[in-house]
């Protein structure tokens, strides 16, 4: 009776997840470690992007409120100049108005001034967007590569398990199961790393596109306001 229960206990013990990870081959363990580090880093990026987008939305709303409160554009520009940490719409406004002011001082026509301002606004928008989206490409890479890395670990583990079985006198489910289970853990960890990364990438990409559209609309409204200011300085804020 004792001789029959001992193998069962050993098999049960060997199928414990922690024991399977510790008992896996060095290649499979390295794959698991790499995937675990990738998962941790992806969660760091998710938290960082979440904070960045919330902060960007808050800053943009605050500046838009001031912009449409009736404040004069030269006053807004001077206030923006004094801020070392300006970002988002305020920075876009600063870059655009600065270019408009320079072109106006050089006696450029209204059409030339507005064209140059629009060009700088597009550049500034792209620069702000690139800074905001920093980390999105890494999330996309983790989401697309992690499952394949996990699959590599699984294939390697199964291959090693079958090579080990070649020297076994008797092949049973109890002898095959631990090796296959070790290998499948790599795939599970790969999916654990990939799924949140893919979901986060799609979520923040949608938020980024929405924010860019709002900022692009602001840039158009700013250009229209500059045009009104040039044509009728005294009536610029009446609309």
N, C-alpha and C positions, 0 to 999 in steps of 0.2 A: 504493500500500500504506500509507504513512504517513497519508494522508488518511482511511483507513477505521478505523485504530486510535485516532486521537485522540478521536473522539466516544465510543468505548467506554470509554476511560480516564476521560474527563470524567464519564460517567454513573456509572462505578464509584466515582469520588471523591465525587460528589454524594450517593451513597446511604450514605455513612458516617454513623453515628448522630450523632456530634458535629457534623459539617458540616450535617446536616439540621436539628438544633436551632438552630445559629447562623444558618442560612439561612431559618428560618421567619419568618413575619410577626410584628410586634410583639404583636398580640393573642394569638397562639398561644404566643409566648415568655412572655408574662405569665401565661397559664394554666399552662404548664409550671412556671414559677417558683413560683406559688402552690401547686401540687400538691406540689412538692418540699419546700417549707417545711412544708406540712401533714403530709407523711410524716415529716419530721424531728421535728416536734412530737409526733406520735403515738408515735414510738419513745421520746421523752423521757417521755411519760405512762405508757407500758408499763413502763419501768424504774422510775419513781417508784411506781406502783401495786404492782409486784412487791415492792419493798422495804417498802412500807407494810404489805402483807398479811403478809409474813413476820414483821415486827416485831410486828404486832398479835397474831398467833398465839403468838409466843414470850412476850409479856407476859401474855396471857391464861392460858397454861399455867402460868407461874410463879405468878401470883396464885391460881389455882385450887388449886394444890398447897399453898400457904400456908393458904388458906381451909379446906380439908378436913384440915389437919394437926392440928386440935384447938385452934387459937388462938381466944381469946375475941373476940367481935365488937367490943366496945368497944376492945380493944387494936388490932385491925385498923383500926378507924376512926381512932384517934389516929395510927397510922403513916401512913395515907393522907393525913391532914390535913397532915402535915409535908412531903409531897412536892409540889413545884411542877409536876412534869412527869408526874403520874399520867395514865394513859390506859387505854382499854379497860375490861375488867371491874373493875379497881380503881376507876376513876372512877365506873362504874355503881354499884358497892357504896357508895362514899362518898356519892353523891347520895341513894341509897335509905336508907341508915342515918341520914344527917343528917335526912331528913324524918321518919323513924320516931322519932328521938330528940326532935325538936321537938314532934311530936304527943303523944308520951308525957308530956312535961313539961307540956303544956297539959291534962292529965287526959282525953285522948280515950279512948274505949273501944278495946278491942283490934281490933274490926272496923273502926272508923274509922281507926285507925293503920295497919292492914294495907292498907286501901283506898287511903289517901293515899300509902303507900309504893309500892304497885303502880303508881299513876299516875305518880309521879316516876320510877320505874324504866323505864317505857315511854318517857317523854320523854327520859331519859338515853340509853337504847338507840338511839333514833332520832337523837339528836344525834351520838353516837359513829359511827353507821353513815353519816350524811351526810358527816362529815369523812373517813371511810375511803374513801368512794366518789367523792370529789372528782376529777374528770377523766374519769369513766366516760361522762358525757353528751357530752363533747367527742369521745371516741373513737367514740361512736355517730354523731355528726354527721359526722365525717370519713369513716367507713365508708359512710354512706348518700349523702353529697353528692359525694364525690370522683369516682366514676364518671361522674356527670352533668356535672361541670365538665370532666372529660377529654373527654366526648362533645361538649360545646359547642366545645372547642378543635378537635376533629376536624372537626366540621361547618363551622366557620369556615374552617379550613385548606383543606378540599376546595372550599368555595365560592370562596375566593380563587384556588385553583389553576385551577379551570375558567374563572373570569373572565380569568385570564392567558392561558389557551389560546385565548380568542376572537380574539386578535390574532396567533396563530401561523399561519404559512403551511401547515405540515404537522403534523398531530397524530399522534404515534407513542407507543408504550409508553415510550420513553426520555424523552419530554417530559412525560408524565403521571405516571410513577412517582415522581419526587422530591417533587412537591407532595402526592400522596396519602400517601407515606411520612412526610413531615413532620407531616401531620395525624394519622396513626394513632399517632405517638409520644405525643401528648397523651392518648389513650385508655389506652395502655400505662402511662404514669406515673400516671394516675388509678386504675387497678387496683392498681398497686404501692403506692399510698398507702392504698387502701380495704381490701384483703384482710387485711393484718396488723391493722388497726384493728378490723375486724369480729370476727376470731378472738380478739383480746385482750379485746374487750368481752364476748363470750360467756363466755370463761374467767373473767374477774374478776367478772362478775355471778354466776356459779355459786359462786365462792369467797365472795362477799359474802353470798349467801343462806345458805350453810352456816354461816358465822361468826355471822350474826344468829341462826340457830336455836340454836346453842350458847350464845350470850349470853342469849337469851330463856329457855332452860332453866335457866341459872344464876340468873336473876332469880327464877324460880319456886322454885328450891331455897332461895334466900336468904330469900324470904318465908316458906317453911315453917319454916326455922330460926328466924326471928324469932318466929314463932307458938309454937314449942316453948319458946323462951327466955322468952316472956311467961307461958306456962302453967306451966312448971316450970323456973325459972332454974337450979336446981342440977343438973338432969338434961339440960340442953340439948345437951350434947356427947356424951351416951352413945349416941345412935342412930348 
